[in-house]
Amino acid sequence: MEYKYIIASIVYSFIGIIILVISFVIIEKITPENLWKKILDEQNVALAILAAAFMIAVSIIISSAIHG
């Protein structure tokens, strides 16, 4: 009985991570610059903070959608 809830939590976690990655890839494609390159190669801290805030916001939206 408890295994059903554990498996559901794991499945929803993976679905949330997949949706988060897909949304970041979409944002990466529609921006004129390569965000990942700017963050890693040019050490753009402001852009890294912006990307982190985006990921946190999308994560909150995904978790709200999953948990109702």
C-alpha positions as CSV (number, residue, x, y, z in Angstrom):
1,M,0.0,0.0,0.0
2,E,2.8,2.5,0.9
3,Y,4.8,1.5,-2.2
4,K,2.1,3.0,-4.4
5,Y,2.7,6.5,-3.0
6,I,6.5,6.1,-3.2
7,I,6.3,5.0,-6.8
8,A,3.9,7.9,-7.6
9,S,6.2,10.4,-6.0
10,I,9.2,9.1,-8.0
11,V,7.3,9.2,-11.2
12,Y,6.0,12.7,-10.6
13,S,9.5,13.8,-9.7
14,F,10.9,12.5,-13.0
15,I,8.1,14.1,-14.9
16,G,8.7,17.4,-13.2
17,I,12.5,17.2,-14.0
18,I,11.8,16.4,-17.6
19,I,9.4,19.3,-17.9
20,L,11.9,21.6,-16.3
21,V,14.7,20.6,-18.7
22,I,12.4,20.9,-21.7
23,S,11.3,24.4,-20.6
24,F,14.9,25.5,-20.2
25,V,15.8,24.1,-23.7
26,I,12.9,26.1,-25.1
27,I,14.1,29.3,-23.5
28,E,17.6,28.5,-24.7
29,K,16.3,28.2,-28.3
30,I,14.2,31.4,-28.3
31,T,16.9,33.7,-26.8
32,P,19.3,35.4,-29.3
33,E,22.4,34.4,-27.3
34,N,23.6,31.0,-26.1
35,L,22.8,31.3,-22.4
36,W,24.7,28.2,-21.3
37,K,27.9,29.4,-23.1
38,K,27.6,32.9,-21.6
39,I,27.2,31.4,-18.1
40,L,30.1,28.9,-18.3
41,D,32.6,30.6,-20.6
42,E,32.1,34.3,-19.8
43,Q,31.2,33.7,-16.1
44,N,28.1,35.9,-16.4
45,V,26.8,35.8,-12.8
46,A,23.7,37.9,-13.5
47,L,22.6,35.6,-16.2
48,A,23.2,32.6,-14.0
49,I,21.0,34.1,-11.3
50,L,18.4,34.8,-13.9
51,A,18.5,31.2,-15.1
52,A,18.3,29.9,-11.5
53,A,15.3,32.2,-10.8
54,F,13.6,30.8,-14.0
55,M,14.2,27.3,-12.9
56,I,12.9,27.9,-9.4
57,A,9.8,29.6,-10.8
58,V,9.1,26.8,-13.2
59,S,9.7,24.2,-10.5
60,I,7.1,25.9,-8.2
61,I,4.6,25.9,-11.1
62,I,5.2,22.2,-11.8
63,S,5.0,21.2,-8.2
64,S,1.7,23.1,-7.8
65,A,0.3,21.4,-10.9
66,I,1.4,18.0,-9.7
67,H,0.1,18.3,-6.2
68,G,-3.0,20.1,-7.0
